[in-house]
Structures are given as C-alpha cells and as structure tokens.
Amino acid sequence: MTYELPQLALFSRDEDHDSNFVNIRSILESDEWSNCNAKIPLILGKDPKGENVIIDLATAPHILMAGSTGSGKSVCMDTMIMSLLFRFRPDELKFILFDPKLVEFEKYNDLPHLLTPVINDSGKFPFALRWAADELARRFHVMSDAGVRNIRDFNAHSHDNRSHEYMPIIVIIIDELSDLMKSDARRDVEELIVYIAQRGRAVGIHLIISTQCPSKSVFSSIIKANFPTRICFRVSSQKDSRFVLDNGGAEILREPGNMICKANGSMNMKRIQGAWTADKDILHVVHFTAGQMVPQFNHRVICAPQKEYVCNSSQEETRHRPEYAPLKKNLHPYDPPMALAALALLQMEGRISTLFLQRHLEIGYDQAASLIELLEERGIIRLSPEDGPKCELLISADCDTKGE
C-alpha cells in the first residue's frame, strides 16, 4: 500500500491565529525546511531575528526539556511530532509515547507510527524501556554482522540488499519523567535511560524527556550528562534554570512558548519563540495518516521481557547454557540489560570483580560496581571482604563452575 506524507493543506494559515504565535505552517512552507539537510529534523520555532530554528535529532541525539505548567512543553512536543510526521513514513520511524497525565498524547493513539498504544501506566513503561534496550543490543549485533557502524549505513545496505531488514528510527517521548521517578522502578528506569542514551544514537533510538520538576530527584547527574541537548521554558527560579542549562535566564521568560535551547552540549544558548500547532490541525494530520494505514502494535513492548540480553557475540552461547537459568530467575524484570551479561560472566567464572566486568563488558567502574551491588541485592553473590572487591557465588547452580 502506498503511503502519502501529510500535506500543508491540513494546517490552518497564519492569518487564522494570533500574530503573537509562530504557526508551524509558516516554517513548513519555508525554504529552510524544504532544503533542510538534517537527518531527523525537528522544528522548534523562530529566534529573535525571525529566523527559523530547526535542529537535527540525529546529532542532538537526545533532548532533555523542562518548564513549569503552562510554559509550552506540551506544545513543543506536539510540534516535534508533527515535524517527524511530515518527513517519515510509518515504516521509517516509530514512536513510543508515555503520557501519565492521560491528556497530552491521547490524540495520537491512531497513528500508524506507534509501536504500542500510548502508555499511561507508570508500571508498564519500564518494560518499554527494557524492550528498547534489548532492541538496541539486537541492532548492534545485527549491524556488527553486516559490517556497518550506524543505522544510516545499514539501511542504505538494506536498500541494496532486500534480504536485509530495514531498521526504522525509534523516538521515545516521555511527557513527565517525575512520575516514573516516584515509582518503585526508579533505579531501573534511570539505568535503562542512561543505557539507551549512551548507545542509542548509532542504532537510531532517541529519547525526548520532559518534566515540570527539574531537580536531582528527577534528573540525576548521570542522566544530565547523557542529554547534551537541553530546552528550558519558564521555570520558577534561577536555581532550576541553572540545573537544566547550567546557566540562568529561563526564570525571566514570561510568554508561553518562550524557550532557551542549548544544543548538543554547546556553551551557546539560543532564545526561541516556540512554534504552535492547533489541536484541530493535529487531529487533521492524525486522521489523514490513520486513514491510510492502521497501527500495527508490537505488544511485546509493554510485556515482561522474555528475551535475554547478551553483551556481545562472545557470550552468545551462554544464554543457552542449562546452568544459566537457576541464576537468571533471581533477577527482576526491571533489572538493566547489562545485569544478564554480568550474570553470564559470573556463572562461567564463579568469582568476579569490578575490574573483570570492566574488561569483559567494556564499561566504566561506576557501572561495574553498580552491577555487583545489584547481584548482591538479588541474593546471587556475597562480597568477600578478605578478597577486597571480589565476590563469590552464593546461589548454587546445578553444575560445576571454575574458579577465577
């Protein structure tokens, strides 16, 4: 079935709206949009000079967004989604949308671009993050076998060789992260977000996260470090502005839609008047796309994961070993993907250390130490003070293990 991208006729004209607003149609009609070289273009709005501002999510590659209620975050996310719908077919790009407030993304439920219905349950969304982490690992494995380094090269190769799969871009949008950070799965959510943010760019998996509560209780320092592109709308204090942008300024923004953008880790900040999309125009676009194709949901996205993650091909055989199961059952569904790789190494060696995990999983000390703490919490290992940072197997498996 042939799919047709939305047309500008679906949007109202500028004269139909207040002149104080920047209508998205004026940017979609511009030469900057038509000639944009961005791989994944996102419309933000106009700068004080009246020039259109379009960023590339492929190089962003993840966006952290904050602002108080009514400052324009939801409108900005609507504009971003519209930007993507005007550029990508459902087979080229997929969305995972988390909307705990039940009102922001419900209008998109019929989009054929959705991997799963809009997720409203904070208890189910960690499963979606876990699925995304597993998909990320799978894509790296497939791309490694194909001898390519990024999704663009892989899809170009797939176009030439029809026997290869085509990997769509996956954009995960979280409307309010604080709801997830208040849940019992906080630690798991944080680790999965960091895992995806650190590795997702090469395989075409991108995160856009927003909150009205910019604080350490929501965004830890490690999350901030992996989100180089940040957008801040009006916030209540200079402290909040500095937390998001590492600079003040957002506390003096007054009009809805006014934002400050710090793109891709740059020290330069840009003042922007955000583009606005009317709800009726959004419904026109959704109706137009849904009329051509019905959503094909992947219900495994929000189910407890069954697939086991393997760090690299050298551990591929370990997930089929019979002795793996007695230990694996002690992990929780929310546990990070790297926990399974660490568990496989632990099963093979019997005794491991942070240095051993760093060397074999190619991770940093902090992550290796966190994995060891997690295995201890799950009752799989116990620390051996006499051996320093080393640990020993606590749960017996029905097989022999070799010592370190």
C-alpha positions in Angstrom: 0.0 0.0 0.0 1.4 3.4 -1.0 1.7 5.9 1.9 1.4 9.6 1.3 3.0 12.1 3.6 0.7 14.8 5.1 0.2 18.0 3.1 0.3 21.6 4.2 -3.4 22.0 3.4 -4.1 20.1 6.6 -2.8 23.1 8.6 -4.5 26.4 9.2 -2.9 29.6 7.8 -1.2 32.2 9.9 -4.0 34.7 9.5 -6.3 32.3 11.3 -4.3 32.8 14.6 -3.0 35.5 16.9 0.1 37.2 15.4 1.9 36.7 18.6 2.2 33.0 17.9 4.5 31.3 15.5 2.4 28.9 13.4 4.2 25.7 12.4 2.8 26.1 8.8 4.9 29.2 8.2 8.0 27.1 8.9 6.9 24.1 6.9 6.4 26.5 3.9 9.9 27.9 4.3 13.0 27.2 2.2 14.8 26.3 5.4 12.5 23.3 5.9 12.4 22.3 2.2 16.2 22.4 1.9 17.0 21.1 5.4 19.9 18.6 5.4 19.1 17.3 8.9 18.6 13.5 9.0 15.9 13.8 11.6 14.6 17.5 11.5 12.7 18.9 14.5 11.0 22.3 14.3 11.4 24.4 17.4 10.3 27.9 16.3 11.9 31.3 15.4 14.7 33.2 17.0 14.6 36.9 17.9 15.8 37.8 14.3 12.8 35.9 12.9 14.9 33.1 11.5 13.5 29.6 11.6 15.1 27.2 14.1 15.3 23.5 13.1 17.5 21.1 15.0 18.6 17.6 14.0 17.7 14.8 16.4 20.3 12.6 14.8 23.0 14.8 16.2 21.2 16.0 19.3 20.9 13.0 19.9 18.6 13.1 22.9 16.6 16.0 24.4 16.0 17.0 28.0 13.2 19.5 28.4 11.9 21.3 31.5 9.4 24.1 32.3 6.6 24.9 34.7 3.0 24.1 34.0 1.6 26.1 31.1 5.1 27.2 29.8 4.8 25.4 26.5 6.4 22.0 26.9 3.5 20.0 25.5 3.0 22.4 22.6 6.7 21.9 21.8 6.4 18.2 21.8 3.4 18.4 19.5 5.4 20.5 17.1 8.3 17.9 17.2 5.9 15.1 16.5 4.3 17.0 13.6 7.8 17.6 12.2 8.5 13.9 12.1 5.1 13.0 10.6 5.8 15.4 7.7 9.1 13.7 7.0 8.8 10.0 7.7 6.5 7.1 6.7 5.4 4.6 9.4 8.0 2.0 8.1 10.8 4.6 8.6 10.0 5.9 12.1 8.3 4.6 15.2 7.1 6.3 18.4 6.8 5.1 22.0 4.8 7.7 23.9 4.5 7.9 27.7 1.6 10.1 28.9 0.9 9.7 32.7 -1.5 12.6 32.6 -3.8 10.9 30.1 -4.3 14.1 28.2 -1.2 15.1 26.2 -0.8 12.2 23.7 -4.2 10.5 23.6 -4.9 12.3 20.3 -2.1 10.2 18.7 -3.5 6.8 19.6 -4.5 6.1 16.0 -1.1 7.0 14.4 0.3 4.1 12.3 3.8 5.2 13.5 3.1 3.9 17.1 4.9 0.8 18.2 2.4 0.4 21.1 -0.7 2.3 22.2 0.1 5.5 24.2 1.3 4.3 27.6 -0.4 5.8 30.6 0.6 3.3 33.3 3.9 4.1 35.1 4.2 0.4 35.9 4.3 -0.7 32.3 6.6 1.9 30.9 9.8 0.4 32.4 9.0 -2.7 30.3 9.0 -0.5 27.2 12.4 0.9 28.2 13.7 -2.6 28.7 12.4 -3.6 25.3 14.1 -0.6 23.8 17.4 -1.6 25.5 17.1 -5.2 24.2 16.3 -3.8 20.7 19.3 -1.6 20.9 21.5 -4.6 21.8 20.0 -6.6 19.0 20.6 -3.9 16.4 24.2 -3.6 17.4 24.6 -7.3 16.9 22.9 -7.3 13.5 24.9 -4.2 12.4 28.1 -5.9 13.5 27.3 -8.9 11.4 26.6 -6.6 8.5 29.9 -4.8 9.0 28.4 -1.3 9.4 28.8 1.2 12.1 25.5 3.2 12.1 21.8 2.8 11.2 22.1 5.0 8.1 24.8 2.8 6.5 22.8 -0.3 7.5 19.6 0.9 5.9 21.4 2.0 2.8 22.8 -1.5 2.6 19.4 -2.9 3.2 18.0 -0.9 0.3 20.6 -2.5 -2.0 20.2 -6.0 -0.5 16.5 -6.8 0.0 17.4 -9.9 2.1 18.4 -7.5 5.0 15.8 -6.0 7.3 15.2 -2.2 7.4 15.6 -0.6 10.8 13.2 2.2 11.5 14.2 5.1 13.7 12.6 4.8 17.2 11.7 8.0 19.1 10.8 7.6 22.8 9.0 10.6 24.2 8.3 10.8 28.0 5.9 13.6 28.9 6.6 13.6 32.6 9.7 11.8 33.9 8.9 12.6 37.6 6.0 10.1 37.6 8.5 7.3 36.7 11.0 8.5 39.3 8.3 8.3 42.0 7.7 4.6 41.2 9.4 1.6 42.7 11.2 1.1 39.5 13.2 4.4 39.8 16.6 2.8 39.8 15.8 0.6 36.9 14.3 3.4 34.9 17.4 5.6 35.5 19.8 2.8 34.4 17.8 2.0 31.3 17.5 5.6 30.3 21.3 6.1 30.7 22.0 2.8 28.8 19.8 3.9 25.9 21.2 7.5 25.9 24.8 6.3 25.8 24.4 3.9 22.9 21.2 4.8 21.1 22.5 7.3 18.6 24.3 4.8 16.3 21.3 2.5 16.1 18.6 5.1 15.6 17.0 5.1 19.1 16.4 8.6 20.5 14.9 10.0 23.8 12.9 13.2 24.4 12.2 13.6 28.1 10.3 16.5 29.8 9.4 17.4 33.3 8.0 20.3 35.3 10.2 19.4 38.3 13.8 20.0 37.2 15.7 18.7 40.2 18.2 16.0 41.3 15.3 13.8 42.4 14.2 13.6 38.8 17.3 14.1 36.7 20.4 12.6 38.2 23.8 13.9 37.2 24.4 10.8 35.0 21.1 11.4 33.1 22.0 15.0 32.5 25.5 14.1 31.3 24.0 11.9 28.6 21.5 14.5 27.3 23.6 17.2 25.6 20.7 19.0 24.1 18.5 20.8 26.6 15.5 23.1 26.3 14.2 25.1 29.2 10.9 27.0 29.2 9.8 29.3 32.1 10.8 28.0 35.5 10.2 29.3 38.9 13.8 30.1 39.9 17.3 30.7 38.7 18.3 27.5 40.5 16.0 25.5 38.3 17.4 27.3 35.2 20.9 26.5 36.2 20.1 22.9 36.9 18.8 22.4 33.3 21.0 24.8 31.3 24.0 25.3 33.6 23.1 29.0 33.3 20.4 31.3 34.5 17.9 33.1 32.2 14.9 30.7 31.9 13.4 32.2 35.1 12.8 35.5 33.4 10.9 34.1 30.4 7.3 35.2 30.5 5.3 34.3 27.4 4.1 30.7 26.8 6.3 29.1 24.2 9.4 31.2 25.0 12.4 28.9 25.5 16.1 28.8 25.8 17.9 26.0 23.8 21.3 24.7 24.5 22.1 22.4 21.5 24.3 19.3 21.6 26.5 20.4 24.5 27.3 23.8 23.1 28.1 26.6 25.5 25.9 29.0 23.4 22.3 29.3 24.3 19.6 30.4 21.8 16.4 32.2 22.7 13.4 30.9 20.7 9.7 31.6 20.4 8.3 28.1 20.0 6.1 27.1 17.0 2.5 26.4 17.8 0.2 23.8 16.3 -3.6 24.0 16.9 -5.3 20.9 18.2 -7.7 20.7 15.3 -4.7 20.7 12.9 -3.1 17.9 14.8 -6.3 15.9 14.6 -6.4 16.6 10.8 -2.9 15.2 10.4 -3.6 12.1 12.6 -6.8 11.4 10.7 -5.0 11.7 7.4 -2.3 9.3 8.4 -4.6 6.9 10.1 -6.8 6.8 7.1 -4.0 5.3 5.0 -2.8 2.7 7.4 -3.9 1.2 10.8 -1.3 0.9 13.6 0.5 -2.4 13.9 1.3 -2.6 17.5 4.1 -4.7 19.0 2.5 -5.8 22.2 5.8 -7.3 23.4 7.0 -3.7 24.1 5.0 -3.4 27.3 5.1 -7.1 28.4 7.6 -8.6 30.8 10.7 -9.3 28.7 11.5 -12.9 27.8 14.5 -12.3 25.6 17.9 -12.4 27.3 20.4 -9.7 26.6 23.9 -10.7 25.6 26.6 -8.0 25.7 28.4 -9.3 22.6 28.8 -12.2 20.3 31.4 -13.9 22.5 28.6 -14.5 25.1 26.0 -15.6 22.6 26.3 -19.3 23.6 26.0 -18.6 27.3 22.3 -17.7 27.2 21.6 -21.3 26.1 23.7 -23.0 28.8 21.5 -25.1 31.2 23.3 -23.7 34.2 22.2 -20.1 33.3 18.6 -20.5 34.3 19.0 -21.1 38.1 20.7 -17.8 38.5 18.7 -15.8 35.9 15.4 -16.4 37.8 16.7 -14.3 40.7 16.8 -11.2 38.5 13.8 -8.9 38.3 12.0 -7.9 35.1 13.1 -4.3 35.6 16.8 -5.1 36.0 19.1 -3.4 33.4 20.2 -5.4 30.3 23.9 -5.5 31.5 22.8 -7.5 34.5 22.2 -10.5 32.3 25.6 -10.2 30.7 27.3 -9.8 34.1 25.3 -12.9 35.3 26.6 -14.9 32.4 30.2 -14.0 33.2 29.6 -14.7 36.9 28.2 -18.2 36.0 31.2 -19.0 33.9 33.9 -17.8 36.3 32.3 -18.4 39.7 34.2 -15.4 41.1 34.3 -11.9 39.5 35.3 -8.4 40.3 34.6 -4.8 39.1 37.8 -4.9 37.1 36.7 -8.2 35.5 33.3 -6.7 34.5 35.0 -3.5 33.2 37.4 -5.5 31.0 34.8 -8.0 29.6 31.8 -5.8 29.3 33.7 -2.7 28.3 32.0 -0.5 30.9 33.2 2.0 33.5 34.0 1.4 37.1 30.8 3.0 38.4 28.6 0.8 36.2 30.6 -2.3 37.1 30.3 -1.5 40.8 26.5 -1.0 40.4 26.1 -4.3 38.7 27.9 -6.1 41.6 25.7 -4.3 44.1 22.7 -5.4 42.1 23.7 -9.0 42.1 24.3 -8.8 45.8 20.8 -7.3 46.4 19.3 -10.1 44.4 21.0 -12.7 46.6 23.1 -14.1 43.8 26.5 -13.2 45.2 28.0 -12.0 48.5 31.0 -9.8 48.9 34.2 -11.3 50.2 36.0 -8.8 52.5 39.1 -10.8 52.6 39.4 -10.6 48.8 38.8 -6.9 48.5 36.4 -6.0 45.7 35.9 -9.6 44.6 32.8 -11.6 45.2 31.7 -15.2 45.2 28.8 -17.2 44.0 26.1 -17.5 46.7 23.3 -19.4 44.9 24.3 -22.9 43.7 23.6 -23.9 40.2 23.2 -27.5 39.0 26.7 -27.6 37.5 30.4 -27.0 38.3 31.8 -23.6 37.9 35.5 -22.8 37.5 37.3 -20.5 39.8 38.8 -17.2 38.9 
